[in-house]
């Protein structure tokens, strides 16, 4: 029975129009955010993606207010501009003031998100929010994806991966040892700005599916899960992209089985499940591996102590017999 349901869901991806584009859009989101999220995790900037996603909200409202259309291309363009500006503001605060990064991220997140809520409230008061469907960007509405949306997302994802492949060496140096990169003459500031821009694009891709609030999970969870299985950056990026893509497809399939079930939260729950499995069962850093390793080490120490104790006891007995 369970196998038949899984098979019917899988077949639905090819036969059902809505599910097909929802699954494709979700997979594009998972693959892109999974690959680029590795850099935010390794740079210990996990909340950076959260700040960028919240900073994108006022851009959506302003784009709709200026253009007056719900065309996803214009809305994503407005979101990208504000998200990028939010990232630059965060970097400027940390580099020119004594405010630390976590505080700067909190400031950017709250201020831009508040500004976005102001825009949405204003549009709702004039009857525009329901027309534009802007409220769906808070928690995402993958079911609203259509063919043109998926094409736009695919183009943006292709651009992200092209930049990632071309500047992979520079991104790697800026992530692990920016000082060494500066000594080699690499324009580290421009590389960081380019990496921020690419991450912004991946955030914008996810606004349709999981929304502003849940987008940070798609940046962090796949990369954190992949990190448990490998120590190579290339392998981590590939594995994280696979985890993200699988969670997007599986989450879409699961949400399609129940009417009214939001796709975005289901996708987040799916990737969180993958993260939990990785934390438990990964062969190098998993909790079970560490538990059995500590148990073996404890047994080894116990055996050594027992051996020494027996040797001492035998030595004492022999000495007693000689005396």
Backbone as CSV, one residue per row, in Angstrom:
resi,resn,N_x,N_y,N_z,CA_x,CA_y,CA_z,C_x,C_y,C_z
1,UNK,0.832,-1.213,0.000,0.000,0.000,0.000,0.864,1.259,0.000
2,UNK,1.863,1.270,0.862,2.757,2.421,0.930,3.534,2.567,-0.363
3,UNK,3.996,1.424,-0.902,4.749,1.452,-2.159,3.893,1.994,-3.297
4,UNK,2.623,1.625,-3.318,1.731,2.110,-4.367,1.532,3.623,-4.270
5,UNK,1.420,4.140,-3.051,1.266,5.579,-2.875,2.521,6.317,-3.332
6,UNK,3.697,5.784,-2.970,4.950,6.417,-3.394,5.067,6.398,-4.914
7,UNK,4.697,5.267,-5.525,4.755,5.151,-6.980,3.803,6.124,-7.663
8,UNK,2.602,6.274,-7.100,1.630,7.204,-7.687,2.109,8.649,-7.571
9,UNK,2.743,8.984,-6.453,3.291,10.331,-6.292,4.409,10.582,-7.294
10,UNK,5.263,9.569,-7.500,6.368,9.722,-8.451,5.845,9.882,-9.876
11,UNK,4.837,9.095,-10.230,4.248,9.201,-11.564,3.564,10.556,-11.742
12,UNK,3.017,11.093,-10.631,2.343,12.386,-10.700,3.245,13.520,-11.127
13,UNK,4.560,13.392,-10.879,5.500,14.431,-11.294,5.493,14.584,-12.811
14,UNK,5.275,13.473,-13.526,5.305,13.500,-14.989,3.925,13.722,-15.602
15,UNK,2.872,13.416,-14.853,1.525,13.495,-15.423,0.735,14.706,-14.931
16,UNK,0.964,15.128,-13.702,0.206,16.241,-13.132,0.927,17.556,-13.427
17,UNK,0.224,18.485,-14.064,0.845,19.758,-14.470,1.352,20.547,-13.267
18,UNK,0.485,20.712,-12.265,0.850,21.512,-11.100,2.012,20.889,-10.342
19,UNK,1.934,19.588,-10.062,2.985,18.913,-9.297,4.313,18.944,-10.040
20,UNK,4.261,18.835,-11.356,5.490,18.824,-12.141,6.275,20.116,-11.951
21,UNK,5.591,21.256,-12.074,6.305,22.524,-11.962,6.633,22.874,-10.507
22,UNK,5.809,22.420,-9.579,6.133,22.613,-8.164,7.393,21.832,-7.807
23,UNK,7.461,20.583,-8.277,8.634,19.750,-7.990,9.885,20.311,-8.662
24,UNK,9.749,20.772,-9.908,10.901,21.345,-10.605,11.398,22.606,-9.911
25,UNK,10.466,23.489,-9.558,10.859,24.721,-8.868,11.492,24.441,-7.520
26,UNK,10.936,23.481,-6.790,11.481,23.130,-5.482,12.859,22.484,-5.613
27,UNK,13.030,21.662,-6.650,14.334,21.039,-6.871,15.389,22.080,-7.230
28,UNK,15.025,23.051,-8.064,15.950,24.128,-8.420,16.361,24.905,-7.177
29,UNK,15.370,25.197,-6.333,15.662,25.886,-5.075,16.624,25.072,-4.224
30,UNK,16.319,23.780,-4.020,17.138,22.947,-3.149,18.555,22.798,-3.654
31,UNK,18.717,22.588,-4.968,20.053,22.399,-5.541,20.877,23.682,-5.418
32,UNK,20.272,24.822,-5.749,21.014,26.089,-5.728,21.360,26.514,-4.312
33,UNK,20.369,26.529,-3.436,20.622,26.951,-2.061,21.534,25.965,-1.343
34,UNK,21.420,24.673,-1.671,22.288,23.681,-1.054,23.740,23.900,-1.420
35,UNK,24.000,24.162,-2.690,25.381,24.359,-3.138,25.978,25.642,-2.567
36,UNK,25.245,26.746,-2.643,25.778,28.025,-2.186,25.741,28.167,-0.670
37,UNK,24.844,27.410,-0.027,24.787,27.475,1.431,26.042,26.936,2.096
38,UNK,26.829,26.119,1.356,28.080,25.594,1.919,29.018,26.721,2.315
39,UNK,29.031,27.787,1.526,29.935,28.894,1.821,29.479,29.679,3.047
40,UNK,28.181,29.840,3.221,27.697,30.541,4.408,27.970,29.736,5.676
41,UNK,27.848,28.405,5.586,28.117,27.553,6.749,29.602,27.547,7.079
42,UNK,30.450,27.390,6.070,31.892,27.325,6.293,32.465,28.664,6.748
43,UNK,31.841,29.758,6.322,32.297,31.086,6.745,31.683,31.504,8.078
44,UNK,30.907,30.575,8.686,30.233,30.833,9.952,29.327,32.063,9.856
45,UNK,28.595,32.135,8.732,27.661,33.227,8.492,26.270,32.665,8.210
46,UNK,25.880,31.696,9.019,24.615,31.019,8.769,23.425,31.972,8.817
47,UNK,23.472,32.944,9.727,22.365,33.898,9.823,22.401,34.955,8.728
48,UNK,23.479,34.960,7.947,23.579,35.937,6.863,22.473,35.715,5.838
49,UNK,22.214,34.449,5.518,21.134,34.146,4.587,19.776,34.546,5.133
50,UNK,19.585,34.416,6.438,18.328,34.830,7.063,18.136,36.336,6.922
51,UNK,19.220,37.077,7.150,19.141,38.534,7.009,18.837,38.931,5.564
52,UNK,19.459,38.238,4.607,19.222,38.554,3.200,17.782,38.265,2.802
53,UNK,17.239,37.137,3.249,15.860,36.791,2.878,14.863,37.783,3.462
54,UNK,15.082,38.216,4.703,14.188,39.213,5.294,14.366,40.584,4.637
55,UNK,15.597,40.879,4.206,15.835,42.160,3.539,15.169,42.222,2.173
56,UNK,14.860,41.048,1.585,14.236,41.027,0.264,12.773,41.427,0.300
57,UNK,12.127,41.319,1.453,10.681,41.555,1.531,10.277,42.969,1.117
58,UNK,10.930,44.032,1.610,10.518,45.369,1.146,10.747,45.577,-0.342
59,UNK,11.731,44.873,-0.934,11.944,44.992,-2.371,10.770,44.463,-3.160
60,UNK,10.148,43.386,-2.654,8.960,42.828,-3.321,7.813,43.831,-3.271
61,UNK,7.591,44.395,-2.080,6.500,45.362,-1.938,6.719,46.603,-2.769
62,UNK,7.952,47.123,-2.787,8.238,48.345,-3.549,8.139,48.095,-5.046
63,UNK,8.604,46.919,-5.498,8.516,46.597,-6.922,7.064,46.542,-7.378
64,UNK,6.203,45.931,-6.553,4.789,45.872,-6.907,4.162,47.269,-6.877
65,UNK,4.578,48.079,-5.917,4.019,49.425,-5.791,4.388,50.285,-6.995
66,UNK,5.607,50.115,-7.510,6.074,50.938,-8.632,5.571,50.422,-9.974
67,UNK,5.610,49.104,-10.152,5.258,48.523,-11.456,3.769,48.217,-11.553
68,UNK,3.179,47.806,-10.416,1.757,47.503,-10.396,1.398,46.184,-11.038
69,UNK,2.341,45.263,-11.079,2.082,43.949,-11.665,2.669,42.877,-10.764
70,UNK,2.074,41.681,-10.845,2.576,40.575,-10.036,3.508,39.662,-10.826
71,UNK,4.038,40.176,-11.939,5.003,39.402,-12.717,6.198,39.041,-11.838
72,UNK,6.512,37.739,-11.776,7.535,37.259,-10.847,8.910,37.841,-11.160
73,UNK,9.173,38.155,-12.440,10.482,38.669,-12.809,10.738,40.027,-12.176
74,UNK,9.731,40.909,-12.205,9.872,42.230,-11.592,9.968,42.114,-10.067
75,UNK,9.161,41.241,-9.499,9.188,41.079,-8.046,10.530,40.515,-7.579
76,UNK,11.075,39.547,-8.313,12.376,38.989,-7.951,13.493,40.007,-8.123
77,UNK,13.359,40.855,-9.133,14.365,41.892,-9.339,14.379,42.872,-8.168
78,UNK,13.192,43.291,-7.729,13.111,44.176,-6.563,13.633,43.502,-5.305
79,UNK,13.302,42.213,-5.138,13.791,41.473,-3.972,15.307,41.360,-3.999
80,UNK,15.877,41.112,-5.172,17.330,40.966,-5.290,18.049,42.263,-4.934
81,UNK,17.505,43.385,-5.385,18.151,44.671,-5.095,18.177,44.928,-3.593
82,UNK,17.061,44.743,-2.922,17.003,45.020,-1.486,17.805,43.989,-0.691
83,UNK,17.784,42.729,-1.120,18.566,41.715,-0.419,20.054,42.008,-0.541
84,UNK,20.487,42.380,-1.732,21.892,42.735,-1.934,22.260,43.963,-1.118
85,UNK,21.368,44.940,-1.096,21.620,46.148,-0.307,21.696,45.811,1.181
86,UNK,20.835,44.907,1.633,20.885,44.478,3.025,22.201,43.797,3.366
87,UNK,22.714,42.971,2.433,24.005,42.335,2.653,25.133,43.336,2.726
88,UNK,25.112,44.321,1.837,26.150,45.357,1.843,26.076,46.185,3.127
89,UNK,24.861,46.494,3.577,24.697,47.245,4.829,25.286,46.467,6.004
90,UNK,25.037,45.169,6.024,25.577,44.333,7.105,27.098,44.338,7.097
91,UNK,27.691,44.155,5.908,29.149,44.172,5.807,29.721,45.532,6.178
92,UNK,29.002,46.610,5.801,29.481,47.958,6.122,29.438,48.218,7.626
93,UNK,28.395,47.741,8.279,28.284,47.931,9.733,29.425,47.232,10.466
94,UNK,29.715,46.006,10.067,30.762,45.235,10.761,32.161,45.773,10.474
95,UNK,32.360,46.361,9.285,33.706,46.817,8.912,33.997,48.245,9.339
96,UNK,32.971,49.040,9.598,33.202,50.457,9.923,32.832,50.821,11.358
97,UNK,32.244,49.908,12.090,31.855,50.186,13.475,32.380,49.078,14.388
98,UNK,32.139,49.235,15.678,32.528,48.225,16.649,31.441,47.161,16.853
99,UNK,30.364,47.289,16.118,29.268,46.328,16.231,29.698,45.005,15.624
100,UNK,29.477,43.906,16.339,29.864,42.593,15.852,28.860,42.084,14.819
101,UNK,29.260,41.007,14.146,28.468,40.528,13.008,27.070,40.070,13.408
102,UNK,26.961,39.365,14.544,25.648,38.870,14.940,24.684,40.013,15.225
103,UNK,25.189,41.080,15.849,24.347,42.248,16.114,23.976,42.964,14.814
104,UNK,24.945,43.064,13.895,24.672,43.701,12.603,23.618,42.932,11.816
105,UNK,23.696,41.609,11.864,22.697,40.783,11.189,21.314,40.984,11.804
106,UNK,21.271,41.065,13.128,19.996,41.305,13.800,19.395,42.647,13.424
107,UNK,20.242,43.675,13.334,19.766,45.008,12.944,19.206,44.980,11.527
108,UNK,19.977,44.413,10.602,19.534,44.362,9.199,18.238,43.569,9.063
109,UNK,18.184,42.417,9.713,17.008,41.555,9.617,15.754,42.269,10.102
110,UNK,15.825,42.857,11.291,14.635,43.455,11.891,14.196,44.722,11.160
111,UNK,15.151,45.560,10.774,14.805,46.828,10.117,14.176,46.583,8.749
112,UNK,14.821,45.752,7.944,14.303,45.505,6.596,12.995,44.715,6.637
113,UNK,12.900,43.757,7.553,11.656,42.992,7.660,10.517,43.904,8.108
114,UNK,10.800,44.809,9.051,9.785,45.772,9.478,9.348,46.665,8.333
115,UNK,10.321,47.098,7.519,9.987,47.928,6.363,9.127,47.153,5.367
116,UNK,9.433,45.864,5.195,8.627,45.044,4.296,7.205,44.882,4.782
117,UNK,7.030,44.684,6.094,5.681,44.574,6.657,4.904,45.875,6.467
118,UNK,5.599,47.003,6.572,4.956,48.310,6.349,4.431,48.389,4.919
119,UNK,5.254,47.967,3.954,4.827,47.986,2.551,3.618,47.074,2.338
120,UNK,3.681,45.851,2.885,2.567,44.922,2.709,1.288,45.447,3.354
121,UNK,1.427,46.057,4.527,0.255,46.606,5.209,-0.361,47.740,4.396
122,UNK,0.496,48.581,3.837,0.004,49.689,3.019,-0.709,49.169,1.772
123,UNK,-0.097,48.176,1.109,-0.724,47.617,-0.090,-2.044,46.928,0.230
124,UNK,-2.106,46.311,1.408,-3.353,45.667,1.812,-4.441,46.697,2.075
125,UNK,-4.029,47.836,2.600,-5.012,48.883,2.901,-5.601,49.487,1.633
126,UNK,-4.848,49.450,0.529,-5.366,49.983,-0.729,-5.886,48.874,-1.642
127,UNK,-5.913,47.619,-1.104,-6.474,46.510,-1.867,-5.527,45.888,-2.860
128,UNK,-4.236,46.087,-2.649,-3.285,45.559,-3.628,-2.653,44.251,-3.234
129,UNK,-2.595,43.956,-1.949,-1.870,42.756,-1.520,-2.525,41.482,-2.038
130,UNK,-3.868,41.432,-2.001,-4.539,40.229,-2.476,-4.405,40.097,-3.988
131,UNK,-4.404,41.238,-4.688,-4.239,41.182,-6.135,-2.858,40.676,-6.511
132,UNK,-1.840,41.202,-5.875,-0.481,40.820,-6.220,-0.055,39.510,-5.607
133,UNK,-0.757,39.031,-4.594,-0.362,37.800,-3.923,0.934,37.943,-3.164
134,UNK,1.226,39.154,-2.677,2.512,39.401,-2.025,2.629,38.692,-0.689
135,UNK,1.501,38.415,-0.054,1.577,37.787,1.258,2.145,36.369,1.188
136,UNK,2.136,35.756,0.007,2.658,34.396,-0.110,4.171,34.350,0.044
137,UNK,4.824,35.490,-0.112,6.278,35.501,0.006,6.747,35.393,1.458
138,UNK,5.847,35.522,2.413,6.237,35.354,3.808,6.557,33.901,4.118
139,UNK,5.675,32.991,3.713,5.879,31.570,3.987,5.967,30.730,2.718
140,UNK,5.892,31.385,1.574,6.007,30.670,0.316,4.691,30.060,-0.128
141,UNK,4.571,29.879,-1.422,3.391,29.217,-1.982,3.827,28.533,-3.271
142,UNK,4.427,27.380,-3.109,4.980,26.667,-4.256,3.893,26.250,-5.241
143,UNK,2.686,26.042,-4.741,1.599,25.617,-5.619,1.253,26.668,-6.664
144,UNK,1.689,27.926,-6.427,1.406,28.998,-7.372,2.429,29.072,-8.505
145,UNK,3.445,28.206,-8.476,4.460,28.229,-9.524,3.868,27.789,-10.857
146,UNK,4.209,28.515,-11.902,3.786,28.160,-13.255,5.034,27.992,-14.124
147,UNK,4.820,27.645,-15.363,5.950,27.322,-16.241,6.923,28.495,-16.374
148,UNK,6.412,29.706,-16.539,7.297,30.869,-16.695,8.123,31.110,-15.436
149,UNK,7.523,30.871,-14.258,8.272,31.023,-13.007,9.436,30.037,-12.941
150,UNK,9.169,28.789,-13.302,10.207,27.763,-13.256,11.327,28.081,-14.244
151,UNK,10.973,28.593,-15.413,11.988,28.978,-16.403,12.864,30.086,-15.847
152,UNK,12.236,31.102,-15.227,13.015,32.194,-14.631,13.936,31.687,-13.531
153,UNK,13.416,30.788,-12.694,14.232,30.222,-11.625,15.394,29.410,-12.192
154,UNK,15.131,28.664,-13.260,16.183,27.865,-13.888,17.286,28.738,-14.469
155,UNK,16.899,29.862,-15.073,17.901,30.775,-15.637,18.767,31.370,-14.527
156,UNK,18.132,31.798,-13.442,18.885,32.357,-12.316,19.814,31.317,-11.701
157,UNK,19.321,30.088,-11.578,20.157,29.016,-11.017,21.349,28.730,-11.926
158,UNK,21.131,28.737,-13.230,22.225,28.487,-14.170,23.295,29.573,-14.062
159,UNK,22.856,30.812,-13.893,23.811,31.920,-13.725,24.632,31.722,-12.444
160,UNK,23.955,31.327,-11.367,24.648,31.094,-10.093,25.720,30.014,-10.235
161,UNK,25.372,28.909,-10.889,26.328,27.809,-11.023,27.458,28.162,-11.986
162,UNK,27.164,28.968,-13.000,28.226,29.411,-13.904,29.254,30.261,-13.152
163,UNK,28.771,31.180,-12.324,29.680,32.012,-11.528,30.436,31.163,-10.512
164,UNK,29.746,30.197,-9.904,30.392,29.321,-8.920,31.520,28.515,-9.554
165,UNK,31.314,28.005,-10.758,32.342,27.218,-11.436,33.522,28.103,-11.849
166,UNK,33.226,29.280,-12.380,34.289,30.165,-12.869,35.152,30.696,-11.720
167,UNK,34.514,31.077,-10.615,35.236,31.693,-9.505,35.361,30.755,-8.302
168,UNK,35.346,29.457,-8.562,35.407,28.502,-7.448,36.688,28.665,-6.635
169,UNK,37.816,28.821,-7.299,39.094,28.946,-6.588,39.111,30.203,-5.721
170,UNK,38.605,31.306,-6.269,38.575,32.557,-5.506,37.630,32.457,-4.308
171,UNK,36.466,31.846,-4.509,35.525,31.660,-3.399,36.128,30.768,-2.313
172,UNK,36.865,29.755,-2.732,37.483,28.836,-1.772,38.525,29.543,-0.927
173,UNK,39.357,30.361,-1.580,40.380,31.096,-0.834,39.752,32.124,0.089
174,UNK,38.739,32.838,-0.388,38.071,33.843,0.444,37.358,33.205,1.626
175,UNK,36.951,31.952,1.479,36.241,31.265,2.559,37.186,30.754,3.633
176,UNK,38.296,30.159,3.214,39.181,29.495,4.169,40.341,30.365,4.642
177,UNK,40.864,31.226,3.780,42.023,32.038,4.179,42.065,33.304,3.335
178,UNK,41.259,34.281,3.724,41.202,35.531,2.955,42.513,36.313,3.051
179,UNK,43.217,36.206,4.178,44.503,36.901,4.330,45.519,36.374,3.323
180,UNK,45.531,35.054,3.139,46.427,34.459,2.142,46.057,34.937,0.745
181,UNK,44.764,35.067,0.485,44.330,35.565,-0.811,44.782,36.991,-1.055
182,UNK,44.712,37.822,-0.042,45.179,39.191,-0.183,46.673,39.244,-0.457
183,UNK,47.431,38.352,0.179,48.879,38.328,-0.054,49.216,37.905,-1.477
184,UNK,48.323,37.143,-2.108,48.516,36.737,-3.502,48.020,37.781,-4.480
185,UNK,47.407,38.829,-3.964,46.908,39.892,-4.828,45.474,39.722,-5.265
186,UNK,44.734,38.769,-4.634,43.333,38.590,-4.977,42.501,39.761,-4.441
187,UNK,41.593,40.299,-5.244,40.703,41.366,-4.749,39.634,40.784,-3.821
188,UNK,40.007,40.548,-2.573,39.139,39.820,-1.643,37.797,40.519,-1.448
189,UNK,37.800,41.842,-1.365,36.555,42.575,-1.154,35.578,42.343,-2.305
190,UNK,36.099,42.374,-3.531,35.234,42.165,-4.690,34.756,40.709,-4.771
191,UNK,35.642,39.789,-4.367,35.242,38.379,-4.352,34.118,38.164,-3.340
192,UNK,34.241,38.773,-2.151,33.194,38.660,-1.137,31.886,39.281,-1.623
193,UNK,32.005,40.418,-2.319,30.803,41.062,-2.857,30.138,40.188,-3.910
194,UNK,30.955,39.535,-4.761,30.400,38.649,-5.783,29.736,37.439,-5.143
195,UNK,30.378,36.868,-4.117,29.794,35.722,-3.422,28.484,36.117,-2.752
196,UNK,28.447,37.299,-2.156,27.208,37.796,-1.548,26.106,37.939,-2.599
197,UNK,26.476,38.426,-3.774,25.501,38.594,-4.850,24.911,37.261,-5.290
198,UNK,25.766,36.248,-5.413,25.294,34.922,-5.824,24.368,34.330,-4.769
199,UNK,24.722,34.511,-3.496,23.861,34.016,-2.419,22.523,34.747,-2.426
200,UNK,22.548,36.038,-2.740,21.310,36.818,-2.852,20.401,36.207,-3.917
201,UNK,20.978,35.850,-5.051,20.182,35.251,-6.130,19.557,33.933,-5.672
202,UNK,20.327,33.125,-4.939,19.775,31.858,-4.435,18.647,32.105,-3.444
203,UNK,18.761,33.162,-2.649,17.691,33.530,-1.714,16.436,33.930,-2.478
204,UNK,16.622,34.725,-3.528,15.483,35.175,-4.330,14.773,33.983,-4.975
205,UNK,15.541,32.972,-5.386,14.949,31.775,-5.979,14.016,31.083,-4.991
206,UNK,14.382,31.113,-3.708,13.597,30.405,-2.707,12.387,31.130,-2.185
207,UNK,12.237,32.419,-2.514,11.123,33.183,-1.956,9.776,32.660,-2.437
208,UNK,9.714,32.164,-3.670,8.460,31.621,-4.199,8.028,30.370,-3.440
209,UNK,9.008,29.537,-3.095,8.688,28.196,-2.597,8.543,28.146,-1.087
210,UNK,9.565,28.594,-0.359,9.551,28.483,1.101,9.347,29.819,1.791
211,UNK,9.483,30.927,1.057,9.203,32.227,1.632,10.360,32.819,2.423
212,UNK,10.135,34.021,2.912,11.149,34.781,3.634,11.534,34.099,4.939
213,UNK,10.552,33.615,5.669,10.781,33.122,7.025,11.577,31.823,7.032
214,UNK,11.297,30.923,6.085,11.896,29.589,6.110,13.105,29.446,5.192
215,UNK,13.456,30.488,4.460,14.520,30.374,3.478,15.860,30.019,4.106
216,UNK,16.123,30.509,5.297,17.418,30.252,5.937,17.656,28.761,6.141
217,UNK,16.594,27.985,6.353,16.751,26.541,6.533,17.290,25.887,5.270
218,UNK,16.903,26.375,4.101,17.366,25.794,2.849,18.817,26.140,2.561
219,UNK,19.333,27.179,3.177,20.746,27.511,3.022,21.625,26.735,3.997
220,UNK,21.122,26.515,5.209,21.948,25.937,6.266,21.847,24.413,6.312
221,UNK,20.625,23.876,6.310,20.418,22.441,6.569,21.114,21.531,5.553
222,UNK,20.986,21.750,4.224,21.686,20.845,3.298,23.199,20.874,3.475
223,UNK,23.755,22.072,3.673,25.205,22.187,3.846,25.658,21.546,5.152
224,UNK,24.887,21.750,6.214,25.236,21.144,7.502,25.167,19.626,7.425
225,UNK,24.185,19.095,6.688,24.081,17.641,6.521,25.249,17.100,5.707
226,UNK,25.602,17.790,4.622,26.713,17.336,3.776,28.041,17.392,4.508
227,UNK,28.187,18.346,5.394,29.435,18.497,6.149,29.703,17.299,7.041
228,UNK,28.659,16.588,7.434,28.833,15.423,8.297,29.443,14.239,7.552
229,UNK,29.364,14.247,6.219,29.784,13.080,5.437,31.130,13.258,4.748
230,UNK,31.596,14.482,4.583,32.822,14.705,3.823,33.563,15.930,4.359
231,UNK,34.859,15.973,4.075,35.685,17.124,4.461,36.221,17.864,3.240
232,UNK,35.819,17.431,2.046,36.232,18.081,0.808,35.179,19.096,0.384
233,UNK,35.609,20.291,-0.019,34.665,21.340,-0.394,33.855,20.950,-1.623
234,UNK,34.514,20.399,-2.640,33.788,19.994,-3.850,32.743,18.925,-3.536
235,UNK,33.161,17.929,-2.774,32.219,16.869,-2.413,31.080,17.406,-1.564
236,UNK,31.401,18.348,-0.691,30.383,18.941,0.166,29.349,19.703,-0.660
237,UNK,29.809,20.450,-1.648,28.897,21.218,-2.508,27.989,20.277,-3.295
238,UNK,28.578,19.237,-3.878,27.781,18.275,-4.663,26.770,17.562,-3.779
239,UNK,27.218,17.086,-2.624,26.332,16.349,-1.723,25.235,17.262,-1.167
240,UNK,25.590,18.499,-0.847,24.594,19.448,-0.337,23.545,19.762,-1.398
241,UNK,23.981,19.902,-2.653,23.036,20.154,-3.745,22.092,18.958,-3.923
242,UNK,22.635,17.741,-3.791,21.796,16.533,-3.905,20.773,16.493,-2.771
243,UNK,21.222,16.756,-1.543,20.297,16.766,-0.407,19.199,17.804,-0.611
244,UNK,19.585,18.992,-1.063,18.593,20.041,-1.283,17.610,19.688,-2.374
245,UNK,18.110,19.139,-3.500,17.223,18.753,-4.589,16.264,17.636,-4.198
246,UNK,16.778,16.637,-3.483,15.924,15.522,-3.037,14.846,16.011,-2.081
247,UNK,15.222,16.895,-1.151,14.233,17.416,-0.201,13.155,18.229,-0.923
248,UNK,13.545,18.961,-1.966,12.554,19.718,-2.729,11.559,18.824,-3.432
249,UNK,12.052,17.780,-4.074,11.166,16.862,-4.800,10.301,16.059,-3.835
250,UNK,10.930,15.489,-2.803,10.175,14.676,-1.845,9.151,15.526,-1.101
251,UNK,9.552,16.731,-0.688,8.614,17.614,0.001,7.420,17.974,-0.865
252,UNK,7.668,18.201,-2.155,6.568,18.500,-3.084,5.630,17.314,-3.228
253,UNK,6.199,16.119,-3.326,5.382,14.916,-3.460,4.534,14.677,-2.215
254,UNK,5.134,14.860,-1.032,4.388,14.633,0.209,3.260,15.645,0.360
255,UNK,3.546,16.913,0.073,2.519,17.952,0.226,1.369,17.769,-0.756
256,UNK,1.644,17.105,-1.893,0.583,16.902,-2.893,-0.428,15.850,-2.457
257,UNK,-0.074,15.063,-1.437,-0.984,13.999,-0.991,-2.115,14.507,-0.116
258,UNK,-1.981,15.730,0.397,-3.007,16.276,1.289,-3.374,17.673,0.836
259,UNK,-4.638,17.905,0.650,-5.107,19.214,0.199,-4.908,20.247,1.309
260,UNK,-4.329,21.378,0.934,-4.108,22.459,1.889,-2.791,22.386,2.624
261,UNK,-1.993,21.340,2.389,-0.696,21.211,3.052,0.323,22.085,2.319
262,UNK,0.942,23.012,3.028,1.901,23.929,2.426,3.172,23.192,2.027
263,UNK,3.652,23.479,0.827,4.832,22.781,0.317,6.108,23.232,1.015
264,UNK,6.241,24.545,1.243,7.458,25.073,1.843,7.810,24.444,3.182
265,UNK,6.900,24.469,4.155,7.207,23.827,5.443,7.510,22.346,5.328
266,UNK,6.836,21.635,4.413,7.106,20.202,4.240,8.524,19.995,3.706
267,UNK,8.948,20.850,2.785,10.317,20.759,2.265,11.329,20.991,3.383
268,UNK,11.066,21.980,4.218,11.970,22.271,5.335,12.025,21.091,6.311
269,UNK,10.871,20.478,6.591,10.843,19.304,7.475,11.627,18.149,6.847
270,UNK,11.514,18.000,5.519,12.233,16.924,4.829,13.734,17.106,4.927
271,UNK,14.228,18.312,4.665,15.677,18.532,4.729,16.165,18.471,6.173
272,UNK,15.303,18.839,7.122,15.674,18.705,8.529,15.802,17.235,8.914
273,UNK,14.931,16.387,8.352,15.034,14.944,8.584,16.344,14.391,8.028
274,UNK,16.724,14.847,6.841,18.008,14.426,6.260,19.166,14.873,7.150
275,UNK,19.066,16.084,7.690,20.103,16.572,8.600,20.179,15.712,9.851
276,UNK,19.019,15.343,10.398,19.000,14.501,11.592,19.629,13.142,11.336
277,UNK,19.317,12.548,10.179,19.913,11.259,9.821,21.425,11.392,9.687
278,UNK,21.872,12.482,9.088,23.309,12.706,8.920,24.006,12.871,10.259
279,UNK,23.380,13.598,11.161,23.980,13.796,12.483,24.088,12.486,13.254
280,UNK,23.173,11.570,12.999,23.176,10.299,13.720,24.095,9.257,13.089
281,UNK,24.028,9.129,11.758,24.619,7.962,11.108,25.839,8.254,10.249
282,UNK,26.320,9.474,10.154,27.506,9.722,9.339,28.703,8.964,9.908
283,UNK,29.547,8.389,9.036,30.594,7.471,9.504,31.770,8.133,10.212
284,UNK,31.893,9.446,10.128,33.039,10.107,10.748,32.662,10.993,11.929
285,UNK,31.521,11.683,11.807,31.152,12.639,12.839,29.795,12.365,13.476
286,UNK,29.140,11.293,13.073,27.809,10.993,13.596,27.829,10.657,15.077
287,UNK,26.703,10.903,15.720,26.598,10.640,17.157,26.795,9.158,17.466
288,UNK,26.246,8.278,16.635,26.402,6.847,16.872,27.857,6.421,16.701
289,UNK,28.513,6.960,15.683,29.930,6.645,15.477,30.765,7.102,16.674
290,UNK,30.500,8.321,17.154,31.245,8.817,18.298,30.948,7.994,19.554
291,UNK,29.689,7.561,19.682,29.321,6.757,20.855,30.079,5.436,20.868
292,UNK,30.076,4.722,19.723,30.771,3.434,19.673,32.283,3.612,19.756
293,UNK,32.782,4.736,19.219,34.212,4.999,19.317,34.629,5.220,20.772
294,UNK,33.820,6.016,21.487,34.114,6.236,22.901,33.975,4.945,23.695
295,UNK,32.989,4.117,23.310,32.790,2.848,24.006,33.984,1.925,23.790
296,UNK,34.486,1.879,22.536,35.663,1.056,22.254,36.890,1.568,22.995
297,UNK,37.031,2.907,23.033,38.167,3.481,23.744,38.078,3.191,25.237
298,UNK,36.867,3.264,25.777,36.675,2.946,27.196,37.024,1.489,27.474
299,UNK,36.582,0.590,26.571,36.885,-0.830,26.747,38.384,-1.088,26.628
300,UNK,39.030,-0.378,25.698,40.473,-0.524,25.520,41.223,-0.063,26.760
301,UNK,40.826,1.087,27.311,41.461,1.589,28.526,41.221,0.643,29.700
302,UNK,40.004,0.110,29.744,39.677,-0.821,30.831,40.529,-2.084,30.734
303,UNK,40.698,-2.582,29.503,41.520,-3.776,29.314,42.979,-3.516,29.689
304,UNK,43.470,-2.320,29.321,44.849,-1.975,29.672,45.038,-1.893,31.184
305,UNK,44.073,-1.272,31.843,44.153,-1.161,33.297,44.087,-2.547,33.937
306,UNK,43.217,-3.405,33.394,43.099,-4.761,33.931,44.394,-5.538,33.739
307,UNK,45.013,-5.346,32.563,46.273,-6.036,32.285,47.370,-5.594,33.251
308,UNK,47.474,-4.280,33.447,48.484,-3.746,34.365,48.213,-4.222,35.788
309,UNK,46.946,-4.222,36.148,46.579,-4.655,37.499,46.940,-6.127,37.719
310,UNK,46.689,-6.951,36.701,47.026,-8.367,36.816,48.532,-8.586,36.891
311,UNK,49.274,-7.793,36.100,50.731,-7.912,36.142,51.282,-7.522,37.506
312,UNK,50.726,-6.446,38.062,51.170,-6.015,39.389,50.838,-7.077,40.430
313,UNK,49.620,-7.638,40.317,49.207,-8.662,41.267,50.083,-9.901,41.164
314,UNK,50.412,-10.314,39.929,51.275,-11.479,39.737,52.669,-11.219,40.267
315,UNK,53.137,-9.972,40.071,54.457,-9.626,40.592,54.498,-9.680,42.102
316,UNK,53.438,-9.219,42.734,53.368,-9.246,44.193,53.324,-10.680,44.696
317,UNK,52.541,-11.543,43.990,52.443,-12.945,44.400,53.784,-13.655,44.275
318,UNK,54.518,-13.403,43.187,55.828,-14.040,43.008,56.817,-13.593,44.081
319,UNK,56.746,-12.294,44.405,57.645,-11.767,45.425,57.343,-12.398,46.780
320,UNK,56.051,-12.606,47.040,55.659,-13.221,48.306,56.163,-14.662,48.380
321,UNK,56.111,-15.377,47.230,56.565,-16.760,47.210,58.081,-16.844,47.406
322,UNK,58.826,-15.905,46.842,60.285,-15.891,47.021,60.653,-15.648,48.476
323,UNK,59.948,-14.694,49.067,60.235,-14.396,50.465,59.857,-15.576,51.360
